[in-house]
Amino acid sequence: MRKRSHRKRAAVTVATAAVLATAGCDAMGDHASGPKDTGARASRAAAAPVPTWNTRPGSIAAVGDSITRGFDACTVLSDCPEVSWATGSDAAVDSLAVRLLGATGAAQRSWNYAVTGSRMADLTGQMAQAALRKPELVTVMAGANDACRASTSAMTSVGDFRAEFQDAMDTLRQALPKTEVYVSSVPNLKRLWSEGRTNPLGKQVWKLGICPSMLADADELGATATARRDTVEARVEAYNEVLKEVCAKDRRCRFDGNAVFDYRFGTEQLSQWDWFHPSRNGQARLAEIAYRTITAKSPAT
């Protein structure tokens, strides 16, 4: 009896070993050994990391200033959010929200918290509002009003601009650590002056006080006026460098690579009421730039 029990246990042990060997062979491949397979799997995992950027976010919140509100694009001295490059419904604009979510999705899952006249200091409050919606993407276009002041000395300092933008990003991240952020560069205000000044009506409207630091005395080409405009241009370039640097520290943030600043717009892209804000055509161009940046496989450089 003892011998038979011993033989029976031995048979079970051999059978179990055979089953385990077969299972190991199925899991690792007929000709692979355990250690080699572990390395191969680790290598494959390292070669295919989980992406941190979703090119097709399912909801959008927009923050910023009058450009994102569509100011002066439809009627004089009025917001026109339906033509907003970020969240508008106007078919001629084909906004970012419509491009990503479709018309129905844009109506249901996009929100515009931008405020006409706001500066970077106001962005933190807008971010807090946007975060309540838990959007998968937040778009940012702010900074033009920080440069468009009564004088160059009144422009927001670069240091304050950096601190304010960082505070806005921190506010969003505390509430939504995984939400993506698209950051537009500040538009080229000096090009706006050079294009808009070709229209006599535009120059008259500018005299009402639109962006005096850049647009005052539009026909004056002397050293003082030129130096003033150059100062504003340098400040905008510095703002864009801040946006780039702060965004680069956040792996779920994409800066447009100065695409908006570099865009060579003409009078067709400017409002026919103030020759400053984007027209419907201008809003459409902003939507194109944003969509291209957000859906790209890799961020702009």
Secondary structure as GFF3:
##gff-version 3
##sequence-region A 1 301
A	DSSP	alpha_helix	2	28	.	.	.	ID=ss1
A	DSSP	alpha_helix	34	47	.	.	.	ID=ss2
A	DSSP	beta_strand	60	64	.	.	.	ID=ss3
A	DSSP	alpha_helix	66	69	.	.	.	ID=ss4
A	DSSP	three_ten_helix	81	83	.	.	.	ID=ss5
A	DSSP	alpha_helix	96	109	.	.	.	ID=ss6
A	DSSP	beta_strand	110	112	.	.	.	ID=ss7
A	DSSP	three_ten_helix	120	122	.	.	.	ID=ss8
A	DSSP	alpha_helix	123	131	.	.	.	ID=ss9
A	DSSP	beta_strand	137	141	.	.	.	ID=ss10
A	DSSP	alpha_helix	144	147	.	.	.	ID=ss11
A	DSSP	three_ten_helix	152	154	.	.	.	ID=ss12
A	DSSP	alpha_helix	158	175	.	.	.	ID=ss13
A	DSSP	beta_strand	180	183	.	.	.	ID=ss14
A	DSSP	alpha_helix	189	196	.	.	.	ID=ss15
A	DSSP	alpha_helix	200	206	.	.	.	ID=ss16
A	DSSP	alpha_helix	212	215	.	.	.	ID=ss17
A	DSSP	alpha_helix	223	248	.	.	.	ID=ss18
A	DSSP	beta_strand	253	255	.	.	.	ID=ss19
A	DSSP	alpha_helix	259	262	.	.	.	ID=ss20
A	DSSP	three_ten_helix	267	269	.	.	.	ID=ss21
A	DSSP	alpha_helix	280	295	.	.	.	ID=ss22
###
